[in-house]
Amino acid sequence: MSTDTNIKIEIRDLTMAYGSFVVMRDISAQVRRGEVFIIMGGSGCGKSTLLRHMIGLKRPAKGDIYYDGTPYWQSDEAVRQGKLRSFGVLFQSGALWSSMTLAENIGLVLGEYTDFPPAEIRAIAGLKLALVGLKGFEDYYPAEISGGMCKRAGLARALALDPDVLFFDEPSAGLDPISSRNLDELILQLRDSLGATFVVVTHELASIFTIGDNSVFLDPITRTMRAKGNPRELLKHSTDPAVQQFLTRGEASAHPAAQPS
């Protein structure tokens, strides 16, 4: 285990399995504070499964995940529950309650985990929505706003308890290119302004190269982690054909990120 205090998350010798079926084995990586860490790879490689292990929804078959030097799965239930309070999660669909306004969706989290009075909960919800560019939309329902705005509202809810680690599962799924780019820009703004650490599952190359500071590449064929590091550096320097094929969609010379900077 690393003794570097700037390491926020360390994945150490992790093997993921469903019963006797091994999804991925021997994954090891470090995520520094304030990084955007990308989990990437083709369909069926275990990206979302790794995210579930990191969030605490599935116990690993082997290994552990350390947060601030403390092993998550070797800790007792009270420690794990405390750590969960420092996590924020944005699901693929946004996962907003359709019968609640945006402010009520965020307020539900605050009402469950804080002792704030209703007026203060309403004010905090408004601040979180303003943070993601949705000021004035507090009383709108999810059906009344666009898909991109729903993702932003989901992000506002993920920010409700001021987490220091945010987990995103395919945040650009279902978005048009402009909305996807705007969401990427918002992630970078929040990283810079809040200093939070982001863990993002995605297969979108534009997002990977725009927001990724660090990454792991999971390969479903070998069921191993084939590469790790900055995605742009992997594109320039990795000699692994599977990594190159994924990062270029088979057209290495045509991709702008492959060109010298």
C-alpha positions in Angstrom: 0.0 0.0 0.0 1.3 3.5 -0.9 2.3 5.9 1.9 1.9 8.9 -0.4 -0.7 11.1 1.2 -1.6 12.5 -2.2 -3.0 9.1 -3.2 -6.8 9.3 -2.7 -7.7 5.8 -3.9 -5.6 2.7 -4.4 -6.9 -0.4 -6.1 -4.7 -3.2 -4.9 -4.6 -6.7 -6.4 -8.3 -6.7 -7.1 -10.0 -9.7 -8.6 -13.7 -9.4 -9.5 -15.9 -12.5 -9.9 -19.5 -13.7 -10.0 -19.3 -17.1 -8.3 -16.6 -19.1 -10.2 -16.7 -16.8 -13.2 -13.8 -14.3 -13.0 -14.6 -11.0 -14.7 -11.1 -9.3 -14.1 -8.1 -10.3 -12.1 -5.2 -8.6 -10.5 -6.2 -4.9 -11.1 -3.9 -2.5 -9.4 -3.9 1.3 -9.8 -3.6 4.6 -7.9 -5.7 7.7 -8.2 -4.3 11.0 -6.9 -6.4 13.6 -5.2 -8.2 15.9 -7.7 -7.7 13.6 -10.7 -10.3 12.5 -13.2 -9.8 8.7 -13.3 -11.2 6.9 -16.4 -12.3 3.3 -16.4 -12.3 2.3 -20.0 -12.5 -0.7 -22.3 -14.9 -2.5 -24.6 -18.3 -3.8 -23.9 -18.4 -6.6 -21.3 -15.0 -5.9 -19.9 -16.2 -5.1 -16.3 -16.1 -1.3 -16.3 -19.4 -0.9 -14.3 -18.5 -3.9 -12.2 -15.3 -2.2 -11.1 -17.3 0.9 -10.3 -19.6 -1.1 -8.1 -16.7 -2.6 -6.2 -15.3 0.9 -5.7 -18.6 2.3 -4.5 -19.1 -0.6 -2.1 -21.9 -2.4 -3.8 -20.0 -5.6 -4.5 -17.3 -7.3 -2.5 -14.2 -8.4 -4.4 -13.2 -12.0 -4.8 -9.6 -10.9 -3.9 -7.8 -7.7 -3.0 -9.1 -4.4 -1.7 -9.7 -0.8 -2.4 -8.0 1.8 -0.1 -9.3 5.3 0.5 -6.9 7.7 2.1 -4.8 4.6 3.1 -7.7 2.7 4.8 -8.9 -0.5 3.2 -12.6 -0.4 2.5 -13.5 -4.1 2.5 -11.3 -5.0 5.4 -12.9 -2.3 7.6 -15.9 -2.9 9.8 -19.4 -1.8 8.8 -19.3 1.5 10.7 -16.2 2.6 8.9 -17.6 1.6 5.5 -20.8 3.4 6.1 -18.9 6.5 7.1 -16.9 6.3 3.9 -20.0 6.0 1.8 -21.1 9.4 3.1 -18.1 10.9 1.3 -19.2 9.4 -2.1 -21.4 11.0 -4.7 -22.8 8.9 -7.6 -24.2 10.0 -11.0 -26.0 7.1 -12.7 -26.4 6.6 -16.4 -30.0 7.9 -16.6 -29.6 10.5 -13.9 -32.0 8.3 -11.8 -34.1 11.2 -10.7 -37.5 10.6 -9.1 -40.0 11.6 -11.8 -42.7 12.6 -9.2 -40.4 15.1 -7.5 -39.1 18.5 -8.6 -35.4 19.0 -9.1 -35.1 20.7 -5.7 -37.1 17.9 -4.0 -34.8 15.3 -5.6 -31.8 17.0 -4.0 -33.6 17.7 -0.8 -34.5 14.1 -0.4 -30.8 13.3 0.1 -30.3 16.2 2.5 -33.4 15.4 4.5 -32.2 11.8 4.9 -28.7 12.5 6.0 -28.7 15.9 7.7 -30.7 17.7 10.4 -31.2 20.9 8.3 -34.7 22.5 8.5 -36.8 22.5 5.3 -36.0 26.1 4.4 -32.2 25.5 4.6 -32.6 22.2 2.6 -34.4 24.2 -0.1 -31.6 26.8 -0.2 -28.9 24.3 -0.4 -30.7 22.5 -3.3 -30.9 25.8 -5.1 -27.1 26.3 -4.6 -26.3 22.8 -5.9 -28.5 23.4 -9.0 -26.9 26.8 -9.6 -23.5 25.1 -9.4 -24.3 22.9 -12.4 -26.0 25.7 -14.4 -29.6 25.0 -13.4 -30.4 28.1 -11.4 -34.1 28.9 -11.7 -35.1 25.2 -12.4 -35.8 24.2 -8.8 -39.5 23.6 -9.4 -39.2 21.8 -12.7 -39.9 18.1 -13.0 -37.5 15.8 -14.8 -40.0 15.3 -17.6 -40.0 19.1 -18.2 -36.3 19.4 -19.0 -33.8 17.9 -21.5 -31.7 14.8 -21.1 -28.6 16.9 -20.7 -30.3 19.0 -18.0 -31.4 15.8 -16.2 -27.7 14.7 -16.2 -26.8 18.0 -14.6 -29.6 17.7 -12.1 -28.4 14.2 -11.2 -24.9 15.7 -10.8 -26.3 18.3 -8.5 -27.9 15.6 -6.4 -24.5 13.7 -6.3 -23.0 16.9 -4.9 -25.6 17.3 -2.2 -23.5 16.1 0.7 -20.3 17.7 -0.5 -18.5 14.4 -1.4 -14.8 14.3 -2.0 -15.1 11.4 -4.5 -17.6 11.4 -7.3 -18.5 8.3 -9.4 -20.0 8.6 -12.8 -21.3 5.6 -14.8 -21.4 6.5 -18.6 -22.3 10.2 -18.0 -22.5 10.9 -21.7 -24.8 8.0 -22.5 -27.9 9.2 -24.5 -26.6 12.8 -24.9 -26.0 14.6 -28.2 -22.4 15.7 -28.9 -22.9 19.2 -27.8 -24.5 18.2 -24.5 -21.8 15.6 -23.9 -19.1 18.3 -24.5 -20.9 20.7 -22.1 -21.0 17.9 -19.4 -17.3 17.3 -19.9 -16.6 21.0 -19.4 -18.7 21.0 -16.3 -16.8 18.0 -14.8 -13.5 19.9 -15.4 -14.9 23.1 -13.8 -16.1 21.1 -10.8 -12.8 19.3 -10.4 -10.9 22.6 -10.5 -13.3 24.5 -8.2 -14.1 21.8 -5.7 -10.9 19.8 -5.7 -12.9 16.5 -5.7 -11.7 13.3 -7.2 -13.7 11.8 -10.1 -14.0 8.2 -11.2 -15.7 7.9 -14.6 -16.8 4.9 -16.5 -16.9 5.7 -20.3 -16.1 4.4 -23.7 -16.5 7.8 -25.4 -13.1 8.8 -26.8 -13.9 12.5 -26.9 -14.6 12.5 -23.2 -11.7 10.2 -22.4 -9.2 12.6 -24.0 -10.9 15.8 -22.8 -11.3 15.0 -19.1 -9.0 12.0 -18.3 -6.0 12.6 -16.1 -5.4 8.9 -15.4 -7.0 5.7 -16.5 -7.1 1.9 -16.6 -7.9 -0.1 -19.7 -9.7 -3.4 -19.1 -9.6 -6.2 -21.7 -12.4 -8.8 -21.7 -10.4 -11.3 -23.7 -7.5 -11.7 -21.3 -9.7 -10.5 -18.3 -6.8 -8.3 -17.2 -5.9 -4.7 -17.0 -3.8 -4.2 -20.1 -2.7 -0.6 -19.5 -2.9 2.3 -17.1 -2.0 6.0 -17.2 -2.9 9.2 -18.9 -5.1 8.4 -21.9 -3.3 10.8 -24.3 0.1 9.3 -23.2 -1.2 5.8 -23.7 -2.3 6.8 -27.2 1.1 8.2 -28.0 3.3 5.6 -26.4 1.5 2.3 -25.8 2.6 -0.6 -28.1 -0.3 -2.8 -27.0 -2.5 -3.4 -30.1 -5.7 -3.8 -28.1 -5.1 -0.4 -26.4 -4.3 1.3 -29.7 -7.3 -0.2 -31.4 -9.6 1.0 -28.6 -8.1 4.5 -28.4 -8.2 5.1 -32.1 -11.1 2.9 -33.2 -8.6 1.3 -35.5 -7.5 4.7 -37.1 -4.4 5.7 -35.1 -3.0 8.2 -37.6 -6.4 9.9 -38.1 -7.2 10.7 -34.5 -6.2 14.2 -33.4 -5.0 13.1 -30.0 -2.4 10.9 -31.8 -0.7 13.9 -33.3 2.2 15.5 -31.5 1.1 18.3 -29.1 
